Amino acid sequence: MNAEKKFDLLVLGGGSAGYAAARTAHEKKARVAVVDGASELGGLCILRGCMPSKTLIYSAEMLHAAQQGEIFGFEATSPKADLALMQERKKKVIAEFADYRKEQLADGRFSLFREHGKLQSKHEVMLAKGEILQADKILISTGSRVSVPGIPGLREARYKTSDDVLNLDYIPEECVVLGGGVVACELAQFLSRIGTRVTILQRSNQLLKELPLDASLALQAQLSEEGVELLTGVKLQKFENGQKGETEVFFEQEGRSFSKKTHFLFLGLGRTPNVDQGSLTELGVTLKPSGHIHTNHFQQTSVSTIYAAGDCAGPHEIVHIAVRQGETAALHALGYSVPALCYDNLLSVVFTDPQIAQVGLSTEELKNRKIEFLSASYPFDDHGKSILMEAKRGYVAVHAEKSTGIILGAECTGKDAGELIHALSIAISLKATVHQLLQADWYHPTLSEIWTYPLDDLAEEIPAQ
Ligand SMILES: Cc1cc2nc3c(=O)[nH]c(=O)nc-3n(C[C@H](O)[C@H](O)[C@H](O)COP(=O)(O)OP(=O)(O)OC[C@H]3O[C@@H](n4cnc5c(N)ncnc54)[C@H](O)[C@@H]3O)c2cc1C
């Protein structure tokens, strides 16, 4: 075997998880190969995920703010979305990020193979053109793809995915969104704000069913105020394509049958791991019922030479988790001691308006673990800075251990929640108590100082140690 084709670590998939693993392994002087068969390098986050969605969502947020001119005391002559200009800006922004990532992958630190690869054995990957690469350890970081559930007619239906929404070159008149998860909610509000009449069909009784009910209710109220129609408790039955480019969605709600025709059916029912189940199971790699690759806390699969990280491993489809998993996998695979991954301090943000952010353990999880805790919350509509900003929707909440005051979880739903939550994320990762956080300065008037209200309430209840 040619020495150039033998590696310490082979990374299959050069997205967020794969790049993080390759960079980490290179820093440890390992011989690293990255195999990625995408027509364009960059991964989901940069090309079709976080960055393009947040660029467009921010444009729509600015548009929405401009449309509120009257409230703030300035004249704005009916600002409207110019999708061509929004897309032009997005392309420019994304091109810069993608170019930078391509440079990072191709700068010679790793051997980069621009082909699809398939796991061949515990130490081998076969490239699309037949070449075999050997490595001591292999990391699978092949990401995820849009999930298309087996509802009759859905596969044949003319549905659009988040990729299509992010690349739209026209403003659809109307749209039916299937699903009420993070991506569905973020892009439904984007579509509504650029001028599309949006209906969301959601199976459970609230949007974002994994998140606290109060957060979901705040978002539902905002969407309804903006004219989004939300149907919850919906059971999708079947889909039929019509003669004029429309698709008819048949569904049940409260035991009654309904149907809705749309020219823009946005399939937002989540993503599924992008893995070659056949070759993995053949080699003895265990998969979870969800199709994710099962790993231990160091991202090692049931086959000790094979690791998995990012969306294909789960359990969270979040970039900073993919990066951390990639780094952990690389270090562990190379024999370094590394802390086991734990998601007790998990940070998540939904980029709707109001934004919804959460960190640490939820009240549900705290109850499940039988941890004695106290919670306190405070609404944005009673806080000086948010009142003057007309950002009155939402709340903050802090959950602290009853006996010690150590902060275990926090929620923030409201303006800039994705920024505000970081103060509590740092506190939680440092195991700070409510009393310690109250020793910090909180500048007046800022949105951030809203945290002092629940912290004060908790400090009154919990004696300082
Ligand atoms: C619309 C949208 C918005 C999102 N917004 C956010 C957000 O705001 N914040 C956040 O944290 N997360 C967000 N996410 C999720 C986030 O983008 C993903 O969790 C993350 O990008 C996953 O990284 P990854 O490395 O696992 O996969 P990817 O980045 O998808 O990388 C996988 C790579 O593997 C390659 N590949 C696949 N199969 C093969 C093969 N057989 N051979 C060779 N190469 C292969 C692919 O070409 C790809 O480059 C969003 C996702 C979407 C869809």
The ligand as an ORCA input file, in Angstrom:
! r2SCAN-3c Opt
* xyz 0 1
  C     -32.188     25.110      7.337
  C     -31.291     24.697      8.464
  C     -30.919     25.620      9.415
  C     -30.080     25.252     10.457
  N     -29.745     26.198     11.382
  C     -28.927     25.867     12.408
  C     -28.545     26.852     13.361
  O     -28.958     28.003     13.290
  N     -27.703     26.487     14.353
  C     -27.242     25.208     14.471
  O     -26.478     24.928     15.398
  N     -27.583     24.262     13.570
  C     -28.415     24.561     12.550
  N     -28.735     23.611     11.612
  C     -28.169     22.242     11.752
  C     -26.705     22.202     11.316
  O     -26.584     22.782     10.043
  C     -26.195     20.763     11.321
  O     -26.397     20.213     12.614
  C     -24.699     20.662     10.989
  O     -24.374     21.416      9.860
  C     -24.313     19.208     10.788
  O     -22.935     19.095     10.489
  P     -22.329     17.700     10.045
  O     -20.859     17.869      9.980
  O     -22.893     16.609     10.851
  O     -22.923     17.444      8.570
  P     -22.675     18.238      7.209
  O     -22.240     19.621      7.424
  O     -23.911     18.001      6.407
  O     -21.462     17.489      6.533
  C     -21.590     16.231      5.952
  C     -20.610     16.154      4.786
  O     -20.502     14.803      4.407
  C     -20.400     14.736      2.995
  N     -20.789     13.367      2.633
  C     -21.985     12.761      2.842
  N     -21.917     11.473      2.446
  C     -20.672     11.260      1.980
  C     -19.985     10.120      1.456
  N     -20.569      8.947      1.356
  N     -18.717     10.288      1.057
  C     -18.102     11.483      1.176
  N     -18.682     12.581      1.675
  C     -19.944     12.470      2.085
  C     -21.329     15.815      2.507
  O     -20.958     16.210      1.209
  C     -21.085     16.905      3.540
  O     -20.093     17.810      3.145
  C     -29.579     23.935     10.547
  C     -29.950     22.991      9.582
  C     -30.790     23.362      8.551
  C     -31.182     22.351      7.522
*
